[in-house]
């Protein structure tokens, strides 16, 4: 799944995901407004389809591919919505961050 390549002076990292791969995620908060009261949990997400991501650490480019050959920026392959809200549940508020993605192709 993880393949770093040294090409000249640039380090390129490519991640390949297969359908069903489980990937751990952590949420980070920083700044002067809010922070975690406890260590944030690791969230496990599952890949619903095969895809690849490549990172050019020198140029800071992040490109995605559905076939491992044709690389494009995120917003040319995927669409979706990112939202944040405060929700009341049983008279107790909690914050909610929601991400919905879909293919444009």
Buried (B, 14 or more C-beta within 10 A) or exposed (E): EEEEEEEEEEEBEBBBBEEEBEEEEEEEEEEEEEEEEEEEEEEEEEBEEBBBBBBBEEEEEEBBBBEEEEBBEEEEBBEEEEEEEEEEEEEEEEEEEEEEEEEEE
